[in-house]
């Protein structure tokens, strides 16, 4: 997934092999969206990633879904 334009995601040379991560973390946004798409609720995802706010999780999912719709 192309996370360009998502202010919640960054790529840092040397962190996680340069893969996109949620800003200030080593959490892959693709993992968040995959969990949601597989049926996990925002609350369940937040339990797995307690450093993320529920609103951040929602915004990541919304960005990814909007990006998919525009690519279709």
N, CA, C and O of each residue as an XYZ file, in Angstrom:
288
protein
N       0.843     -1.179      0.000
C       0.000      0.000      0.000
C       0.884      1.236      0.000
O       1.909      1.279      0.680
N       0.487      2.222     -0.754
C       1.209      3.487     -0.817
C       0.652      4.429      0.248
O      -0.488      4.883      0.151
N       1.455      4.714      1.252
C       1.024      5.564      2.353
C       1.406      7.021      2.147
O       1.244      7.837      3.054
N       1.913      7.358      0.963
C       2.277      8.736      0.664
C       1.061      9.632      0.862
O      -0.023      9.339      0.358
N       1.242     10.706      1.585
C       0.151     11.634      1.828
C      -0.574     11.405      3.137
O      -1.419     12.213      3.522
N      -0.265     10.331      3.823
C      -0.876     10.077      5.128
C       0.039     10.669      6.200
O       1.161     10.202      6.392
N      -0.437     11.679      6.883
C       0.381     12.367      7.881
C       0.691     11.512      9.109
O       1.531     11.884      9.928
N       0.024     10.380      9.240
C       0.243      9.495     10.385
C       1.342      8.465     10.131
O       1.711      7.710     11.031
N       1.859      8.436      8.909
C       2.819      7.400      8.517
C       4.106      8.054      8.039
O       4.093      9.079      7.358
N       5.221      7.430      8.418
C       6.528      7.928      7.997
C       7.411      6.780      7.555
O       7.191      5.625      7.921
N       8.410      7.119      6.764
C       9.466      6.172      6.392
C      10.765      6.762      6.911
O      11.128      7.889      6.573
N      11.460      5.993      7.732
C      12.711      6.452      8.309
C      13.802      5.482      7.879
O      13.739      4.285      8.160
N      14.797      6.020      7.196
C      15.932      5.215      6.756
C      16.534      4.495      7.963
O      16.862      5.126      8.967
N      16.673      3.196      7.862
C      17.276      2.412      8.934
C      16.281      1.889      9.964
O      16.642      1.042     10.782
N      15.048      2.366      9.947
C      14.038      1.845     10.868
C      13.144      0.893     10.084
O      12.523      1.278      9.093
N      13.088     -0.332     10.534
C      12.226     -1.346      9.908
C      12.507     -1.450      8.408
O      11.586     -1.576      7.601
N      13.773     -1.396      8.053
C      14.218     -1.504      6.658
C      13.583     -0.450      5.750
O      13.426     -0.675      4.550
N      13.222      0.691      6.320
C      12.646      1.772      5.536
C      11.185      1.597      5.189
O      10.621      2.398      4.444
N      10.563      0.551      5.725
C       9.127      0.336      5.470
C       8.311      1.403      6.190
O       8.751      1.937      7.208
N       7.127      1.716      5.670
C       6.271      2.695      6.335
C       5.872      2.222      7.735
O       5.509      1.064      7.937
N       5.948      3.143      8.688
C       5.526      2.860     10.058
C       4.649      4.008     10.539
O       4.706      5.116     10.005
N       3.842      3.731     11.548
C       3.063      4.789     12.180
C       4.075      5.727     12.844
O       4.994      5.270     13.524
N       3.906      7.024     12.648
C       4.862      8.017     13.143
C       5.248      7.771     14.602
O       4.400      7.587     15.474
N       6.562      7.775     14.828
C       7.083      7.630     16.179
C       7.047      6.220     16.728
O       7.332      6.012     17.907
N       6.700      5.238     15.891
C       6.607      3.851     16.356
C       7.331      2.934     15.375
O       7.888      3.386     14.374
N       7.311      1.669     15.675
C       7.793      0.648     14.751
C       6.613     -0.222     14.290
O       6.799     -1.369     13.885
N       5.415      0.333     14.355
C       4.190     -0.376     13.996
C       3.900     -0.156     12.521
O       3.895      0.979     12.044
N       3.657     -1.248     11.797
C       3.341     -1.161     10.380
C       1.855     -0.838     10.197
O       1.001     -1.570     10.696
N       1.541      0.237      9.496
C       0.129      0.562      9.289
C      -0.609     -0.525      8.501
O      -1.810     -0.721      8.685
N       0.112     -1.226      7.628
C      -0.516     -2.327      6.885
C      -1.051     -3.394      7.837
O      -2.086     -4.002      7.567
N      -0.356     -3.622      8.941
C      -0.805     -4.616      9.922
C      -2.106     -4.174     10.584
O      -2.997     -4.988     10.824
N      -2.209     -2.886     10.874
C      -3.421     -2.349     11.489
C      -4.613     -2.554     10.559
O      -5.665     -3.043     10.971
N      -4.427     -2.167      9.293
C      -5.515     -2.267      8.317
C      -5.874     -3.722      8.050
O      -7.052     -4.053      7.927
N      -4.876     -4.592      7.960
C      -5.143     -6.016      7.738
C      -5.968     -6.591      8.881
O      -6.936     -7.315      8.648
N      -5.592     -6.273     10.112
C      -6.351     -6.771     11.267
C      -7.801     -6.295     11.209
O      -8.723     -7.071     11.461
N      -8.000     -5.022     10.877
C      -9.353     -4.481     10.781
C     -10.135     -5.189      9.682
O     -11.288     -5.572      9.877
N      -9.503     -5.357      8.534
C     -10.179     -6.007      7.407
C     -10.512     -7.470      7.698
O     -11.432     -8.032      7.104
N      -9.766     -8.079      8.607
C     -10.025     -9.472      8.968
C     -11.059     -9.585     10.084
O     -11.339    -10.681     10.570
N     -11.628     -8.438     10.492
C     -12.724     -8.476     11.447
C     -12.432     -7.969     12.839
O     -13.329     -7.945     13.682
N     -11.208     -7.563     13.107
C     -10.897     -7.033     14.442
C     -11.523     -5.653     14.598
O     -11.525     -4.856     13.660
N     -12.041     -5.380     15.761
C     -12.598     -4.060     16.044
C     -11.459     -3.101     16.386
O     -10.335     -3.522     16.659
N     -11.770     -1.818     16.366
C     -10.775     -0.817     16.739
C     -10.287     -1.084     18.161
O      -9.098     -0.949     18.447
N     -11.196     -1.460     19.045
C     -10.830     -1.734     20.436
C      -9.888     -2.939     20.542
O      -8.943     -2.925     21.331
N     -10.150     -3.971     19.752
C      -9.268     -5.150     19.764
C      -7.880     -4.792     19.239
O      -6.867     -5.238     19.778
N      -7.844     -3.993     18.197
C      -6.546     -3.569     17.645
C      -5.804     -2.726     18.676
O      -4.593     -2.867     18.846
N      -6.518     -1.866     19.351
C      -5.892     -1.023     20.370
C      -5.341     -1.863     21.521
O      -4.337     -1.494     22.131
N      -5.980     -2.971     21.816
C      -5.454     -3.878     22.840
C      -4.112     -4.452     22.406
O      -3.200     -4.604     23.219
N      -3.996     -4.773     21.109
C      -2.738     -5.316     20.581
C      -1.660     -4.243     20.437
O      -0.468     -4.536     20.536
N      -2.085     -3.001     20.203
C      -1.155     -1.876     20.010
C      -1.558     -0.741     20.954
O      -2.085      0.277     20.505
N      -1.315     -0.908     22.251
C      -1.824      0.053     23.240
C      -1.241      1.461     23.119
O      -1.785      2.397     23.706
N      -0.164      1.630     22.382
C       0.398      2.973     22.219
C      -0.355      3.786     21.176
O      -0.131      4.990     21.054
N      -1.247      3.145     20.420
C      -2.022      3.856     19.400
C      -3.377      4.282     19.940
O      -4.066      3.504     20.599
N      -3.748      5.510     19.659
C      -5.075      6.003     20.016
C      -6.103      5.385     19.071
O      -5.790      5.079     17.921
N      -7.316      5.206     19.553
C      -8.387      4.652     18.726
C      -8.605      5.527     17.490
O      -8.851      5.006     16.403
N      -8.520      6.836     17.644
C      -8.715      7.742     16.512
C      -7.626      7.545     15.451
O      -7.904      7.639     14.256
N      -6.419      7.281     15.872
C      -5.324      7.016     14.928
C      -5.617      5.759     14.126
O      -5.418      5.733     12.912
N      -6.083      4.730     14.791
C      -6.421      3.471     14.114
C      -7.527      3.728     13.087
O      -7.436      3.275     11.947
N      -8.555      4.445     13.490
C      -9.656      4.757     12.563
C      -9.157      5.540     11.350
O      -9.549      5.249     10.220
N      -8.304      6.520     11.577
C      -7.781      7.336     10.481
C      -6.928      6.514      9.519
O      -6.995      6.710      8.306
N      -6.131      5.597     10.055
C      -5.318      4.730      9.191
C      -6.202      3.861      8.309
O      -5.951      3.715      7.113
N      -7.234      3.287      8.910
C      -8.161      2.432      8.155
C      -8.894      3.252      7.095
O      -9.019      2.820      5.950
N      -9.373      4.421      7.472
C     -10.083      5.275      6.517
C      -9.182      5.680      5.350
O      -9.617      5.665      4.199
N      -7.937      6.038      5.638
C      -6.999      6.421      4.578
C      -6.786      5.253      3.622
O      -6.852      5.420      2.404
N      -6.532      4.075      4.174
C      -6.265      2.897      3.342
C      -7.476      2.547      2.484
O      -7.327      2.248      1.299
N      -8.660      2.580      3.061
C      -9.864      2.236      2.304
C     -10.144      3.273      1.220
O     -10.557      2.916      0.116
N      -9.924      4.550      1.522
C     -10.114      5.600      0.510
C      -9.111      5.429     -0.626
O      -9.461      5.617     -1.791
N      -7.880      5.077     -0.303
C      -6.835      4.881     -1.301
C      -7.216      3.699     -2.214
O      -7.026      3.756     -3.429
N      -7.746      2.651     -1.616
C      -8.168      1.493     -2.406
C      -9.313      1.850     -3.354
O      -9.318      1.451     -4.518
N     -10.280      2.607     -2.836
C     -11.420      2.999     -3.679
C     -10.967      3.848     -4.849
O     -11.469      3.685     -5.961
N     -10.033      4.744     -4.619
C      -9.582      5.630     -5.698
C      -8.738      4.877     -6.728
O      -8.632      5.305     -7.878
N      -8.142      3.763     -6.318
C      -7.321      2.958     -7.241
C      -8.186      2.026     -8.095
O      -7.755      1.551     -9.145
N      -9.402      1.775     -7.631
C     -10.280      0.835     -8.344
C     -10.947      1.436     -9.552
O     -11.709      0.755    -10.239
